[in-house]
Amino acid sequence: MVHTTMEGSLFEPTLYIVKGMCILDYEGNRILAKYYDKDVLPTTKEQKAFEKNLFNKTHRANAEIIMLDGLTCVYKSNVDLFFYVMGSSHENELILQSVLNALYESVSLLLRRNMERRVLMENLDAVMLAFDEICDGGVILDADPTSIVSRAALRTEDVPLGEQTVAQVLQSAREQLKWSLLK
């Protein structure tokens, strides 16, 4: 698919769809952010100013998309967290929305549906891995929350037995049985 501008010139098709992803708290402060295009918001100061402006425009809105500073931004909020995915102004919003849904659902699964700032901060390492599993350098790698979580989640040995799902317990038992048979 080739994109055109109003002047009629062509945009070259590219895999570099996502310009950035971020999670902000209820005051608009950055919890986690990754920007993939060094030409767009190259400094941390510019990124934080953009995030503050983005938060101010979206924290009370009922919409799911906004055009801001030449970027298409899709967003979703829950309790005290705001999730954003940014792409260029000519990018397909549905693709950006699928990345946002993957991010939101992955974080939700990682936090066991307890989507609060405090819980996210306690599990920031796994959430950072989820960011990396979803997008690398602006290229979308995966949009399936269950496969993202399976690669980003910490080893099940680190989780108390009472907090593991039945599937995790069975997988752990299978691995232990496999290793005992191989010895």
C-alpha positions as CSV (number, residue, x, y, z in Angstrom):
1,M,0.0,0.0,0.0
2,V,1.5,3.3,-1.0
3,H,0.5,6.5,0.9
4,T,0.1,9.8,-0.9
5,T,0.1,13.3,0.4
6,M,-2.3,16.0,-0.7
7,E,0.3,17.3,-3.2
8,G,0.3,13.9,-4.8
9,S,3.9,12.7,-3.9
10,L,4.3,9.2,-2.7
11,F,5.3,7.9,0.7
12,E,7.6,4.9,0.6
13,P,6.0,1.8,2.3
14,T,7.9,1.0,5.5
15,L,7.8,-1.4,8.4
16,Y,8.8,1.4,10.8
17,I,5.2,2.1,11.8
18,V,5.4,3.0,15.5
19,K,7.1,6.2,16.4
20,G,6.7,5.7,20.2
21,M,4.8,4.0,23.0
22,C,4.4,5.3,26.6
23,I,2.6,4.8,29.8
24,L,1.7,7.9,31.9
25,D,0.3,8.1,35.4
26,Y,-2.9,10.0,36.4
27,E,-0.9,13.3,36.7
28,G,0.7,12.9,33.2
29,N,4.1,11.9,34.5
30,R,6.1,9.4,32.6
31,I,6.2,5.8,34.0
32,L,7.6,4.2,30.9
33,A,8.3,5.5,27.4
34,K,10.1,4.4,24.3
35,Y,10.6,6.5,21.1
36,Y,11.9,4.8,18.0
37,D,12.4,7.6,15.5
38,K,15.3,9.9,16.4
39,D,14.0,12.6,14.0
40,V,10.7,12.9,15.9
41,L,11.2,14.1,19.5
42,P,14.9,13.5,19.7
43,T,15.6,14.8,23.2
44,T,14.1,13.7,26.5
45,K,13.0,17.3,27.2
46,E,11.0,17.4,24.0
47,Q,9.5,13.9,24.7
48,K,8.4,15.0,28.2
49,A,6.9,18.2,26.9
50,F,5.0,16.3,24.2
51,E,3.8,13.7,26.8
52,K,2.5,16.5,29.1
53,N,0.7,18.2,26.1
54,L,-0.7,14.8,25.0
55,F,-1.9,14.1,28.5
56,N,-3.5,17.5,28.9
57,K,-5.4,17.0,25.6
58,T,-6.5,13.4,26.3
59,H,-7.0,12.8,30.0
60,R,-10.6,14.0,30.0
61,A,-11.6,13.1,26.4
62,N,-13.8,10.2,25.5
63,A,-12.1,9.7,22.1
64,E,-9.4,7.0,21.4
65,I,-7.4,8.9,18.8
66,I,-5.8,12.4,18.4
67,M,-3.6,14.1,15.9
68,L,-0.9,16.1,17.8
69,D,2.3,17.7,16.6
70,G,2.2,15.7,13.3
71,L,1.7,12.4,15.0
72,T,-1.3,10.1,15.2
73,C,-1.8,9.0,18.8
74,V,-4.1,6.3,20.0
75,Y,-4.7,5.9,23.7
76,K,-6.6,4.1,26.4
77,S,-6.8,4.6,30.1
78,N,-7.6,2.5,33.1
79,V,-7.8,3.6,36.8
80,D,-4.6,5.7,37.1
81,L,-2.7,4.7,34.0
82,F,-2.8,6.1,30.5
83,F,-1.4,4.0,27.5
84,Y,-0.3,5.7,24.3
85,V,1.0,4.5,20.9
86,M,2.2,7.1,18.4
87,G,2.7,6.8,14.7
88,S,3.2,9.2,11.8
89,S,0.3,11.4,10.6
90,H,-0.2,9.2,7.5
91,E,-0.2,5.9,9.4
92,N,-3.1,3.5,9.5
93,E,-5.0,4.1,12.8
94,L,-6.2,0.5,12.9
95,I,-2.6,-0.8,13.0
96,L,-1.7,1.6,15.7
97,Q,-4.9,0.6,17.6
98,S,-3.9,-3.1,17.4
99,V,-0.5,-2.3,18.9
100,L,-2.2,-0.3,21.7
101,N,-4.5,-3.2,22.4
102,A,-1.6,-5.6,22.5
103,L,0.2,-3.3,24.9
104,Y,-2.8,-2.8,27.1
105,E,-3.9,-6.5,27.3
106,S,-0.3,-7.7,27.8
107,V,0.2,-5.3,30.7
108,S,-3.2,-6.3,32.1
109,L,-2.2,-10.0,31.9
110,L,1.2,-9.4,33.4
111,L,-0.3,-7.5,36.3
112,R,-3.1,-10.1,36.7
113,R,-5.8,-7.6,35.8
114,N,-4.7,-5.3,38.7
115,M,-4.0,-2.3,36.6
116,E,-2.7,0.3,39.0
117,R,0.4,2.4,39.1
118,R,1.8,0.8,42.2
119,V,1.4,-2.7,40.8
120,L,2.9,-1.6,37.5
121,M,5.9,-0.2,39.3
122,E,6.4,-3.5,41.1
123,N,6.4,-5.4,37.8
124,L,8.2,-2.8,35.7
125,D,10.8,-5.2,34.5
126,A,8.2,-7.5,32.9
127,V,6.3,-4.5,31.4
128,M,9.6,-3.3,29.9
129,L,10.1,-6.8,28.3
130,A,6.5,-6.6,26.9
131,F,7.4,-3.2,25.3
132,D,10.4,-4.9,23.6
133,E,8.3,-8.0,22.6
134,I,5.7,-5.8,20.9
135,C,7.9,-3.4,19.0
136,D,11.6,-3.2,18.1
137,G,12.9,0.0,16.6
138,G,9.4,1.0,15.3
139,V,8.8,-2.4,13.7
140,I,5.8,-4.3,15.1
141,L,6.9,-7.7,16.2
142,D,3.8,-9.2,17.8
143,A,0.3,-8.1,18.6
144,D,-1.0,-11.2,20.4
145,P,-1.1,-10.5,24.2
146,T,-0.8,-14.2,25.2
147,S,2.4,-14.8,23.2
148,I,3.9,-11.5,24.4
149,V,3.2,-12.4,28.0
150,S,4.6,-15.9,27.6
151,R,7.9,-14.4,26.5
152,A,7.9,-11.4,28.8
153,A,6.7,-13.1,32.0
154,L,9.2,-14.0,34.6
155,R,10.0,-17.6,35.1
156,T,7.2,-19.5,37.0
157,E,9.7,-20.7,39.6
158,D,9.8,-17.1,40.8
159,V,6.1,-17.0,41.4
160,P,4.6,-18.7,44.5
161,L,2.7,-21.9,43.8
162,G,-0.6,-20.4,45.1
163,E,-0.4,-17.5,42.5
164,Q,0.3,-19.7,39.5
165,T,-2.4,-20.7,37.0
166,V,-3.1,-24.4,36.4
167,A,-1.4,-24.2,33.0
168,Q,1.8,-22.7,34.7
169,V,1.8,-25.5,37.3
170,L,1.4,-28.2,34.7
171,Q,4.2,-26.6,32.6
172,S,6.5,-26.5,35.6
173,A,5.7,-30.1,36.4
174,R,6.3,-31.1,32.8
175,E,9.7,-29.4,32.8
176,Q,10.7,-31.0,36.1
177,L,9.7,-34.4,34.9
178,K,11.6,-33.9,31.6
179,W,14.8,-32.9,33.5
180,S,14.5,-35.8,36.0
181,L,14.2,-38.2,33.0
182,L,17.2,-36.7,31.2
183,K,19.5,-37.1,34.2
